[in-house]
Amino acid sequence: MRKIIALLAAAVLLSGAALAQNRPQINNGDFETWTFDGVNLPNYFNSFQTADGTWSGTAYSSSNRQVQRSSDTRPGSTGSFSCSIWSRKVWGVNAQGNLTTGRVHAGGTSATSNKNYNYSDRDGSNTRNGFTNPCAMPFTGRPDSLVVWVKFVPNGTDSKHPYAKVTATIHDDFDYIDGYENTSPQSHVVATAINMTIARTDSWKRLSIPFRYTNNGAQPRYILLSAATNAYPGGGNENDYLYLDDITLVYNQSHTLGIPSQGWASLCLDFPAAVPADAKVYIVTGLV
């Protein structure tokens, strides 16, 4: 049997868990802070009330909002709130609920217009109730997966377009566009985490969405996260609801240790690690 001698006490290894948790996360990903627009928009997120573009003035009013704070939280949550988004009819067309860490651009009247999209507006922000809400989220991490709790409750069935979506793009220093017919070049993309097939759940479900890295040399500077009540623009029905809670980024860490001919080696890690089945670990807590 191979032997690994850990030269740090177990208490020190436990501190590695805190170090991992301190890696970059989604600001207000637990949806506990709602000062910017009261119960109608979580801080660090945007929707139609902060949109730009030709049709932004008709995209939102207090009577037709599509985002609201909810007390319906996922099982085991330590928080008090989640975020709900829903669809509504605009000029007879279904307008999906839309939430993003960037800015909504409402530039066309057709749901599938290439003038409608979410994007990282690096220089954009809005101030309300003493809080300045950015329209792009700075980010320098390289996570392995995106975890989000969802509850999708559509109003009826759209057999052609039955799915909600959650997407995240880590990109370089660029106003990256994420749209149905208009998306920025892949040269700006560091990694993407995409789930376009969120089916009806009626109860909370934990999703783990892996990031796919491009390895094209682009460096992480921002993350553009978006959620919508339908994966297809104009799809679904009026009053389809998507609830979101506790969005977190997971960073997996690993280390390869070679065991020399004498059959043992020493190792020091600053994060918790799984021990291979054919190895035995001894923790040294003192020397004589």
N, C-alpha and C positions, 0 to 999 in steps of 0.2 A: 504493500500500500504506500502511495506517495504521501509525504508529510509536508505540511506548510506551517511554519512557525510565525505567528503574528506577534510582532514586537511592540505592539501597543495594547494597552488595556481596553477592555470592551467598552468602557465609558467613552473613550476617545472615538471609537468607531461609531458610536451612536451620534456623535456630533456631525458626522458626515451626512446624516439625513437632513439636518438643518441646512447644511451647505447646499445640498441638492435643491431644497425647497426655495432657497434664495435666488435661484436662477430666474431670468426674466419671465414674467407671467403677463397675462392679459389684465390690464388695469380695470378694476371693478368687475372682474369676471364672475363674482358671486352675486352681482346685482343688488348690493346692499345700499348703495349711495345714489340718491335721486334729487339732488339739489338744483341742477341746472334748469329743468323744466317740470319741477314737482314730480308727480307720479306718472308723467307722460314721456319721460326719456331718462334712462340711466346715464350717469356721468361717464364720460369717455366713449360714449356711443352716439350714433347719429341715425336719423331717419328723415322722413319727409319735411319735418318742421325746420330742419337746417339745410335743406336741399338748395342747390343752385341750378341754373339752366332756365330756358325760356318759359317752361311751365311750372317752375317751382312755386310761383305765387298761388297757383290753384291746387297744389298738391297737399296742402295741409291747412286746417283751421281747428280751433278748439272743439268744433262739433264733428269733425271727421278724422280725428286722430286714429292711428293704427298701432300705437305702442302704449302699454300701461304696466305699472307695477302690479304684481300679484302676490298674494300671501300663500298661494299654492306652491309649496317648495318640494324638492325631490326628497325621497326617503333618506333619513340619516343626515340631512343638512343641519348645520349649526347656525345658519342664517335665518332671516325672517321673510325674505322676499325672493321672488323670481321675476322674470320678464316675460310678458305675453305680447305677441304681435298677431295681427289678424288682417284678413283681406276685406276689401269693400268694392262696391261698384262706382266707377267714375265714367260718366258718359256712356253707360251701358257696358263698359269693359271691366273685367275683374282686375283690380289692382292689388297685387299680392302684398302682404305685410313684409316689411324690409327693415333690417337692423344691421348696422355696419360700424366698424371702428374708423371708417373713412368718411366720405361725404357722398350723399346721393346726388346724382346729376339727372335732372328731369328735363330733357331736351327735345323729346318727341312725343307725339300724341298716340302713336302705336305702341302697344306693350313690347313688341319685339324690335322697336327702332334701335339702331346703333347709336342713337343720341341719348339713350337711357342706360345708365350704368352706375356702379359704385366705384369710387376711386380714392386714393390717398392724396388728399389736398394738403401737402406739406406746409404751406404757408397760411392755410385757412384755420379759422377758429371763430367761435361765437361766445359772447359773454352774457350771462343772465344770472340773476339771483346771487351775484358775487362770485360766480364760478366761470372760468374761461374754459370752454369745452373745445379741445382740439379736433381737427378733422383728419388727422393722421396719427397713428400710434407708433412712436419710435420703438425699435426692437433690435437687439443684437444677438439673440440666442439662436441655438440650433437644436430645437427639441426633436424628440423622436415621434411623438404623437400628440394629437389634440383630443382632450377628453371633454365631452359636454353632455349634460343631462337634458333630455328633451321629452316633451309630451306633445304629440301631434294629434289634434282633434279636428279633422275636416268636417265641413257641413255638407254631408252627402258624399257622392262619389263622382270623381272625374276619371273615367276609365282610361282615357288617353294620357292624362297627366296627374297621377295620384300621389306624387311624392313631394315632400318638403326638402329643403337643402340647408347644409351648413358648409361653408368653405373658408379656408384660410390660405393666404399667400404671403410668404416671407419674401421681401424684395429689397433691392438696393435703393440708393438715394435718387428716387424718381417718383413722379406722380403716377403711380401704377393704376391702370384701369382694369376693372373686372366687370365685364359685361357679356351679354348673350351674343351679340354680333360685333362687339368691339372690345378687344382685350389687348393689353400691351404686349410687346415682343417678349419671348421667352428669355432673351438675353438679360432681362432685368430680374428674373425669377431665381431665388435661392432654393425655395421648396414650396410645395403645395400639399394641403390636406383637404380632401374633397369627399363629401358624401351627398350625392344627388338623389339618393333613393331612400329617404326617411319615410317609411310607411306609417299608416295610422297606428297609434299606440294606445290611446285613451288613458294610459297610465304612464308614469315616468319610466324612462329607459336610458341607461348609460351607454353612450357611444364612445368608442375609442377609434380615432381616425388617424392612420399613420401619415407622417410627412414623407413625401417623395422628393428627394434632392436632385437638382439638375447637375451639380458638379461642373458648372460652366464658368466658375471663377467669380460670379457675382457675390457680393458681401452683404450680410443682413444689416439693414438699417431701419426697416419698418415692417409691420405686419398688418395686412388688410384682411380682417375677418368679417364675414357677412352671413346672415341667416335670412331665409325667406320662406313664406308659407307654401310656395310652390317652386319646383325646380325649373319650370317652364314659364316664361313671362306671359301673363294673361291666363295661365292655367288655374285649375281649381274652381272653387265657388266662393260666393260672398260669405263672410264670417267663418272662414277656415281659421283655426287658431293653432299657433305654435308657441309652446312655452319653453323657455330656456333657463337653465340654472347651472351654477358652479362650473364655469368654463376654466379648465386648467391645462397647462402644458406639461408633458411628462418627458423627463430627460433620463434615458437609460445610460448607465455607465458600465464599462467593462475594463478588464485588465487581463492580459495573457501572461501567465507565469510559467517559465520553463523549469522543470525539475531535473537537476543534473544527476550524474550517475550514482552519487551517494544516497539518493532517494529523498532528500529534503531540501527545502529552500525557505528563506525568510521573505516576508512581504509586509508592506505598510500601505494601507489605503485610507483615504479620507472620506469614504462612502461605504455604506453597507453592501455586502456582496454575498452571492450564493456560493456554497462550497460544493465542488464536484463530488459525485457519489463515491468515487474511488480515491478520495483524499481525506486526510484527517488533519484537523487544525489544533495546534497547541497555542494558547495565549500566554505569553511571558509577562508576568506582573512584577517581577523583581529579579535581580541578579545577585549571585553570591560569588 
